[in-house]
Amino acid sequence: MNWNYILHIGIISVALLIAALARARIRFFQRYLMPASIIAGVLLLVFYNFFAPMLGLRSDFLGEIVYHLLNISFIAMMLRVTHENRKKVKGSRAIAANVTAVMAQYGLQAFFGLLVTALLIATVTPTLFPAIGFSLPLAFELGPGQAYSIGATWEKMGFVGASSVGLTLAAIGFLIGSFGGVILINQGIKRGWIAKGYRDKIDQHSIRTGFFSRNTTERPVGSYLTTDGESIDSLTYHIALVMGTYLLSWGFLTGLTALLNLIGPLGSDLADSLWGINFMFSSFCALGVKMVMRLFKVETTIDTATCNRISGLSVDLTVAASLGAISLVAVQGYWVPILALVATGMVITLVILPWYCSRIYDDHQFYRMLVIYGTATGTLPTGLALLRVVDKEFETPVATDYLYAVGIVFLLAIPFIMSVNLPAFSVTRNKPYLFWVAVAISAFYLLASFVSYLVIAKKRSFAKAGQLFYTEEE
């Protein structure tokens, strides 16, 4: 009998329980609004790197859990039935701003990561493999999975320890995303970057401790029943709907993979990369399922609050497991470029990102910035975990707007992804100019994002340029 899933989910659950208790009792965690999922993730990071090996347990299995839970969380969010009270123009502007903000991170991290690498090669480490510059956007913007897989390809080209460098940068990115995000949230509360109504909610006792009052009459309703339990429980119905949609997504990708394999090796490589972004196809399938349900007028059986509960469960488990899945690999000989790239990434995400995000959005600037920041340093679950601190029920359209922008971002990022091997080819094919071609492509992304920023932000583009976070309130 295979106990793997039960054992690892049990370990994650125990870590979450300990983290929830720590958040409820320790003032430090309350003061800085540290999500229990991140506290649990740090505990799991220590456990799986130092204690699990003694028990014969490996953290590799957590990667599979993270992969599936991420897709499930997307499906649950996209199945929600939202009120049609937003202006389409405003929604379109938010999606365009999201695309611009994300693509700017691709351009900034790649461009400056490569320039830092060129500077290091010209000064202190002349033997440094030039592809390491792309490790910054791969680890921070795309996450540990992409950083590891592409790093493994670079190892075959002569970059010794490339996958370990990618994982190390991804681990540091997660920590910067988690703790840096908490710092940003506290600064947002202190400096008034969050609207007063939302600040009052955050100051509630339940927000600080993580638990509601002992008085059951003061506890809010978490979900509503849409089915009669005599036939099928409402939670069972919603989970079946989510998992059925996930099965549909699997079937679609399986068929698409079979078609792409007919093309040859190039098609097979593309198919493999598509499975890595299954969350996007899961989202599209969820939208399709919801459209069909609306066509047959049965979308009223979907309870948005229940979908929030399922999404919340997935996000909590995903964030904790993501941190626990990271292996602390000693990267001997690369500490100088790693520190240089990390410092570059911190300036880009902790300073430049809040600056332009606060000026490009028309509404919910701080919330939208948190999601972009979380995904620019870790993965989407990091961004969603930070968003849940200030928008625990996803009442704002921030998460949904971001999901709508993901498909556009993927299409625009294809040339960028195809260029990641150019610095490596500059060595293996002895054509140094290929490195600068990669720099030029990154510069193009940066320039295009800047032009788009000027068009969308308009008069706010450089308003109060000396302020880290722009607000119209005096």
N, C-alpha and C positions, 0 to 999 in steps of 0.2 A: 504493500500500500504506500502511495506517494504522499508524504506529509509535508513536502517542501512549501507549498503555498500556505498551509495552515501554520507551520512553524514561523515563517518569516512575517506573515501578517500578524501573528500573535506577538512577535517581538516588537514590531512597529506599534501595535496597539498598546503594549505595556509602556513603551517609550512615550506615547502620546498621553497616557494616563499620568505618568510621572511629571511630564511637562505641564499638563493642565493643573496639577496640584502645585507645582512650583510657581506657575503664573498667579495662582490664587493666593499664595502665601508670601511670596518674596516681592518686596516693594520695588526692587530694582527692575524686575521684569514688568511690573505694573506701570512704573513711571515711564518706561521707554516703550510700552505697548508691544512687547515682544510676543509675536504669535506663538502659540503652543506648538504648532507644527514645526517651526524653525528651531525651537528649543529641543524638541524631540529629534529633529534631524541632526543636531550637534551631538546629542547623546548617542544616536545610532552611528554617527561617523566615528566616534571613539570606540564604541562596542565592536563594530565590524572590522576595524583596523587592528585592534589590540587584543580583544578577548574572543571574538568569534572563531578565529583560526584555531584556538586551543580546543574549541568544542567541535571542530570539524565543519564549521559553517562558513560559507563564502558569501560575499556581498554581490556576486555576479547576478544572482537570481533576482535581486531587487530591480535591476534594469528592466526585466520583463514586466514586473509589476508596475513600474513607472510608465512604461510604454502603453500598457492597456488602460491604466487609470486616467492618463492624460486624454486619450481618445474618448473615454466615457464621460469625462467632465465637459468636453466640448459638446458632445451630443446632448447632455442634460441641459446645458445652457441654451443651445440652439432650438431645443424643443419647446422652450417656454413660450407661452402665448402672451405677447406684449400688447399694450394698448396702443392704438393707432392715433396717438395725440401729438406726435412729433412732426414737425414740418420736414418734408422730404429734402428740401434744399439744405436745411441745417444738418440733417443726417449725412447728406452727401459731402458737405464741407468737413464734417468730423472725420469721415472715412478718408478723404483726401489728405487731411492733416495727419492722420495716423500713418498713412503710407509714406508721406514726406518725412515724418519724424523717425520712422524705422529705417528708411533708406539712408537718411543722414547718418545714422549710427553705422551702417555698413561702410559708407564712404569714409567717415571720420576714423573709425577703428582700423580699417585696412590701410588707408593712406598714411596715417601717422605711425601705425605699427611697422609698415615697410620702411618709412623714413628713419625711424629709430634703429631698425635693423641695419640699414645702409650706414648710419652714423657709427654704430658699434663695429661693423666690419672695417670701416675706415680708420678706427682708432684702437680700441682695446682688444677686440676679438676678431682678427682678420680671417680666421678659419671657420667662423660661424656660418651655418647653413642658411642661405637667404630666405628659405621658405618659412622660417620661424616667425617672420613678421606677420604672416597670415594666421598664426596661431591665436593672436589676440581676438580678431572678429569670430574665428571659428569657435573658440572656447567661451567667449563672453556672449556673443550675439546668437550663435547657433547651438551652443551647449556641449556637454561632454561627449555625447554620442558622435556627433560630426567631427569634433576635435580628435577623438580617438581613431575613428575609421580613416579619416584623411591622413592623420599622422602615421598610421600603419602603412599607408601607401608611400609616404615620404621616406619611411625607414628602408623600403626596398630601393629607393633612389639614392641612399647614402646618408640620410639624416638619422644618425644614431640616437635612439631614445625619443623620437618625435612624438609617439603616442603618449609617452609618460609626460612630456612637456605639455601636451594638450590637456591631459587630465589634471595636471597640477594647476595650470592656468584656469581651468574650469572650476576646480575646487576653490581657488582664491576668488574667482568671479562670484560663486555662490555666496561666499562669506561677505564679500563687498555688497552684493545685492541684498542679502538678508539684513546685515547690521547697518549698512549705509541707508537702506530703505527706512529702517526704524528711526535713524537719525533725521532723515528728511521729514518723516511724519511728525516727529516731535518739534522740529523747526517750523513745520507748517502750522501746528497748533500755537506755538509761541509767537510767531510773526504774523499770524492772521492770514496765511495763504489758503486756509480752509474756511468756507463760509461759516458765520456764527452759528447757524442752526445745526450744522454738522458738528461743529466744535462742542456744542452743548451735549450732543449725543455721545461723543467720545469721552466726555468727562463723567458720564454716568458710572456708578459703582460697578455695574455688571460688565461694562467695557474694560475697566481696569483689572478686575479680578478674573473675568472670563466666565463667571457664573451668575445666574439670576438670583433673586431673593428667595429665601426659604418659604415665603408666602406664595403659595401656588396661584392665588388670584392675581398676582402682579406679573405673572409670566406671560409673555406674548404667545400668540398662536403661531406654531411653526409650519403647519401645512393644513390643508383642508381635504376632506374625503370627497372623491368624485365617483366612487363605486360603493355598492352595498356589500358589506363584508360577507353576507350570506353566499354571494356568488364568487367574488374574488376581492381580496384585500386591496385597498387603494395603493398602498406602497408596492405590493406585488405587481399590480397593473403597470405602474410607472417604471419599475425596474425591468419588467418584461418589454415594455416599449423601448426603453433605452438599449437593452441588450439585443433586441430584435433589429434595431437600427444599426447597431454595431456589426451584427451578422451581415446585414445588407451591404455595409461598407466593405467588409472582408470579401464578400462575393464580387463586388464591383472591381476592387483592386486585383483580385485573383484573375478575373477575366481580362482586365487591362494588361496585366503582366504576361498572360499567355499570348496576347496580340503583339506586345512589344518584343517578346522573345523571337517572334518570326522575323524581325528585322535583322537580328544578329547580335554580336557582342555589344554594340552601342545601345541597342534597345534593351538588352538585359541590364546594362549598367543603369540606364534611366529608370527601369522598373524597380531596381533595388533602392534607388534614391527616393522613389515615390512612396515606398513602404515606410521610409523614415519620416515622412510628413503625412502619415495616415490621419492625423488629427484634422487636416484640412478636408480630406475626402469624407471623414466621419461627419464633419460639420455640414458639408453639402448634402449628404444623405439625410441628415436630420431635418434640414430645410425642405428636402423633397418629401419626407414623410409627413411633415407638418402641412405642406401644401395639399397633399392627398387627403389628409384628415379634414382640412378646411373644405375641400371639394365635396366631401361626403357629409359635411356639417357635424363632425364628431370631435372637433378640436376642443370643445367644451369639457371633454373628459380629461384634459390635461390640466393639472394644477401647477401653476408656476412655483408656488412655495415648496411643493414636493420636489420639483426639479431642482430647486435651490438646495434642498437637503442632500439630494444625490450628488449634485455638483460639489457641495461643500465637503462631503465625505471623501470624494475623489481627490479634491485639491489638498485636503489635510494629509491624506495618506501619500499622495504624490510628492509633496514638498518634503515630508519626513524621509521617505524612501530615497528621494533624489540625493539628499545630503549623505544618507547612510551608504549609498552605492559608490561613493567616491573613494578611491584607494589613494592613500597618502604615499605616493611613490617618491623616493629620494631621487632627485634629478641632479646628479653630480656633474659639475662643469657648466651648468646652464643658469646658475643663480643670478649672474649679472644681467643677461638679457631678460630673464623672467621678471626681475625686479623693475627693470626699465620699462617693459611692456605693461606691467601691472600699474606702475605710476602713470603711464600714459592713459591707460584705460580708466583710472580713477578720475583724472582731470576731465576726460571726455564725458563720463557718465555722471559724476557728482557735481560738475560745474557747468559744462557746456549744455548738457541735455536739459537740466531744469531751466536754464536761461532761455533756450529757444522754444521749449514746450509751453512755457507760461505765456508766450507771445503768439503762438500759432493757433491755439485753440480759442473758440468762442465761449465755451462753457466747460465746467468741471475741469479746469486746467490742471489743478493739483492731482486729481484722481487719474486723469489721463496720463500725466507725467509719471505717476507711480507705476502704471502698467508698462509703459515704455521703458522705464528705468529697470524694472525687474527682469524684463525679457532681454534687455541690453547687457545685463551682467550675469544672468543665469539662464533660466528657461521660462516659458509662459507661466507654469505653476508658481514660480517665484513672484511674478508680477501680479497674479491673481491673489496670492496669499497677502501681499502688501495691500492690494485694493480692498480685501475683505476686512482689514483693520479699520478702515474709514467708511466702507460701504459693505457691511457684512451680509446684506440681503441682495446685493447687486441691484439695488433699486434704480440707480442711474443707468443710462445707456452705454456707459464706458466700456464694459466688458464685451457687450454685443457688437458695438461699433468696431472694436479692435478685431473681433473675429471676422467681421465682414471684410476688413482690410487685408487679412492674412493671404487670401487667394491672389490679390493684386500684387502684394509684396513678393510672393513666390515667383510669379511670372517675371517681375522686374529684376529679381535676384539671380535668374538663370545665367546671364552673362558673367556676373560676379563669381558664382560657384564654378563656372567653367574655367575661370582664370586663376584659380587657387594653385594650380600646378605650374604656372608659368615661372615663378621664382626657382622652383626645383629644376625645371627644364633648363634654366639658365646655367645650371651646373652640369647636369647630366649630358646636355647637348652642346656644352661649351659655347653658349650664346648669351653673353651677359646682358644684351639689350632686352631680352625677354623679361628680366626683372623690372626694367623701367617701363615696359609695356604694361605690366601688372600695376605699377604705380600710376600710370596714365589712366587705366581703367578705373581705379579707385578714385582718382582725381575727378574723372567724369561724373561718377556717382555723387561725389561731394558737390560739384558745381551744379548739377541738375537739381539736387535737393535744395541747394541754396536759392536757386531761381524760383523753384516751387514755393519755398518758404516766403520769399518776398511777395509772391502773387497772393498767397493765402493770408499771411499776417498783415499785409498792407501797412497801414500807419503804425501798427504796433511792432513792426519789424525791429526797430531799434529804440523803442520807447523806454525811457528810464534805463539806458544801457548799463549804468553802474550797479543796478540791482540784480541780484542773482535770480530772483523770482518776481516777475512783473504782476502787479495787481492794480486794478483801476481805482481801488479805494485809497484815499489819502491817509 
